[in-house]
Amino acid sequence: HTQAAEEESSIQRFFHLVRLLKEFLNDDNSAGICETQADCNDNNRCTIDSCNLHFCLNRPIEGCTQPTCWRDSDCYDDNICTEDYCNEHFGMCHNEDIPSCDPDTVPAT
């Protein structure tokens, strides 16, 4: 046997053990065992999910926070002089001032 053949055999044994472990865990992925990147989706928009050597990695995205909104109505700030909207991609509210708006002269809606 060459060294390359021995390494290949070791890798195959490792993957076989991973598959056995995954079957033993009833495929609920509680141990982070994976075959594809989709197996590692933790439904957290603030992590980068990947499958590396059949183990899940869910690395945090620096500066990311969980969503504060899902739709524009979640961002209403009771200020008639702001335009309120939700950036759905980042889940963050934006309340932008409306230029030349004076709350004392704008009729209530």
Secondary structure, DSSP 8 states (H G I E B T S, - for coil): --HHHHHHHHHHHHHHHHHHHHHHTTT--TT-B-SSGGGG--S-TTEEEEEETTEEEEEE-TT----S-SSGGGG--S-TTEEEEEETTTTEEEEEE-TT--TTTS---
